[in-house]
Amino acid sequence: MSGVLNSVDQRTNLVGENRLELLLFSLNSRQLFAINVFKVREVIKVPHLTKMPGSHRNITGVATLRGVPVPIIDLRQAIGFPPSRLEKPEQNLIITEYNRTTQGFLVGQVRNIVNTAWTEIEPPPKSAGRSNYLTAITQIKEQNQTNIVEIIDVEKVLAEIIEYDVSISEELLDHNILGEMVGRNVLIVDDSSTARNQIKDTLSQLGLNIIECRDGLEALNFLKSLCDAGKNINDELLMMITDAEMPEMDGYRLTHEVRNDPRMKDLFITLNTSLSGSFNEAMVQKVGCNRFISKFQPDLLVQVAQERLREVL
C-alpha cells in the first residue's frame, strides 16, 4: 500500500497548473469516492484501535502511529451509511492532514491515484440537496467503462465532529477602524459550504458584507463582470479570500488569472486552505497571493482583514 503514495512529494508541480491527483477508494460498496492526494500522508492497513468512551459516534477509536495518537473516523458512517465492519479484510486507513490536525479515515478498498484537471471536476448536482457530503464529482474511464467518482467534503465531516469556534478575541480588535469595516465587501471563494460559513460567520461580526462563490471560475467571471461594468475592483472589494482546491478552477489558477488582468491585478488575495502550510507558502509566492492562512483561524482572518483595511484608509 505504501507504493500508492511513494511519489507524493513529486506531485507539487501539478498545483498551479489547474490539475490535481485524486486517491480513489470505496466504502465497502461499488461506488467510488476520492480525496485530493495532497491531503494524504499515508495509507495503511487498520492497526489496533483503542476505544474512547464518550467520543463522537463517528470516531471508531484511536490508533497509535509512530508513538502519536491519531483519531480514526469511520468515513462510511460519517457520510450517512451504516457503520463499517472492522473485521472485513479490505478495510484501510487513509491518514490525512486537514486544518492543521492529523486524523485517519476508515475506508474500504483503496484503489489507485488518478491524474485529472480541475476543469473535469464538477459541483454536485443541485438535486443532491444541501445535506450531501460532496464538494464535487468527476468521471473516470476504466476498461471502456465510465465511472462516477464522488469527492468527499471533508471540511463538513470534520465540522460535525469538531465544534469550530468563530468567536474573536476582544484584544485583537482595533476599535479605531471597526466602524470603517461596516458594509465593505469581501469575496469568499470555496467549494465547501461549511468552510464558507465558517469565514462568513467570523467576518460578518465585523459588519463586513460577504459575497460567496463556489469555485474559481465562478469567482473569475464575477470579478470580470465588475470590471466590464467599469467598476474599480478595489472600490468594490476589500479583499478576496480563496480556497486552493475547487472544481472548474483552483485558487492558484484564479490568482494567476487575476494578476494577469490589468483591471484587477491589484486585488488583495488571501489563500485560505487546509493544505499544508509550508507548501502553500511557496505557492503564495509563486502565483502572487498577498497572504496565506491555514484553516480555520478566526483571529487570523480578522487580523488580515484589519491589516488590509489600514492599507486602504
Secondary structure, DSSP 8 states (H G I E B T S, - for coil): -GGGGTTGGGGGGGTTTTEEEEEEEESSSS-EEEEEGGGEEEEEE----B--TT--TTEEEEEEETTEEEEEEEHHHHTTS----TT-TT-EEEEEEETTEEEEEEES-EEEEEEEEGGG-B---GGG-TT--EEEEEEEEETTEEEEEEEE-HHHHHHTTS-------GGG--TTTHHHHTT-EEEEE-S-HHHHHHHHHHHGGGT-EEEEESSHHHHHHHHHHHHHTT--HHHH-SEEEE-S--SSS-HHHHHHHHHTSTTTTT--EEEEESS-HHHHHHHHHHHT-SEEEES--HHHHHHHHHHHHHHH-
